[in-house]
């Protein structure tokens, strides 16, 4: 992860603005005039060396706070203020990556149009609160170029989250979040009766070991309680590297979310529509490399869309198949499995995976309600172990215009034509060729620009 830090800081231009004052006799008229203009516009710049100093500030729109380099041990940082779109309030490291929040440090972002840039959490753990919290009243706030690494208590059963996103229209981007080994989801989008429209993009989520119990998701969007409410959260252009905390890598528990253009590399689990309706998982890359129990997409609920994903050597079966469409409970509670209705699965490319499609997955004495209205159209399947497994038979099932090779054909599949082309080591539709964003990303010693052979083993 040390080598990845250079990527995180390199994603954004460094824009540290120095501000100094000196005796009036040594400052020329131009500098005096500039200082007066800054004061008139309330664009103050503060340099602080402790949470006590920072928490005491009364910040105004346009202000900037610089945290001095060093080890900020066991600091409870409360970044509070009301900026504007034109004049956000910023909290930045003196040098990106050189402000270390260690010991039992936490950070709370509380206000409007606040930006936190360039911090590093390591060499410690939280005592009670989540490590980094966007408060319930926060809006249009941003966490960027920040890392949380191995911030774990000795007791692995202790449950706290590393990032909690409350409020509305907040963003987490270009961060490195890696090495969570204790109980609790890594990043949670908390939902109530209002949609929150959060953005989670261009982050690196590093390895997380299997907890052996529930609650080890890397991202959870919503909760069972509010799962029939809509979130409108977007998760895009992230790398998930060996995120194995539990069966759900991303757990969608709300409506109208989008999981777009991410890379899931050797993750033992699935992106799961766990609760809620009307969400979309599209244009993602699932690279399993035959690692045991690697999975793809698991569908539960109504009007879910699964488009244009690339699934390579997914070794999981049943609930962890490349595309798994589940059975449901009769009269389900909010925390139960709801019936799949009107699932739309189109233009996915599945290569060398153990089970391409499973219909009625998880059928048992409780999960007895089969899906209703599944459309599987325009997909491409190369050399599957099994093309389709029918654990239960959905009502109103449409399987049409799909192509397959290296397997016995089923209804709705024809022999593979010439629609696909191998590009950058990936089978792509000729009509929609693109270079994946992660091919130009360096993440640690393995991920070298000049050698991508390790990606597709």
Buried (B, 14 or more C-beta within 10 A) or exposed (E): BEEBBEBBBEBBEEEEEEBEEEEEEEBEEEEEEEEEEBEEEEBBBBBBBBBEBBBEBEBBBBBBBBBBBEEBEEBBBBBBBBBEEEBBBBBBBBBBBBBBBBBBBBBBBBBBBBBBBBBBBBBBBBBEBBBBBBBEEBBBBBBBBBBBBBBBBEEBEBEBBBBBBBBBBBBBBBBBBBBBBBBBBBBBBBBEEEBBBBBBBBBBBBBBBEBEEEBBBBBBBBBBEBBBBBBBBBBBBBBBBBBBBBBBBBBBBBBBBBBBBBBBBBBBBBBBBBBBBBBBBBBBBBBBBBBEBBBBBBBBBBBBBBBBBBBBBBBBBBBBBBBBBBBBBEEBEBEBBBBBBBBBBBBBBBBBBBBBBBBBBBBEEBBEBBBBBBBBBBBBBBBBBBBBBEBBEBEEBBBEBBBBBEBEBBEBBEEBEEBBEEBEEBBBBEEEEEEBBBBEBBBBEEBEEEEBEEBBE
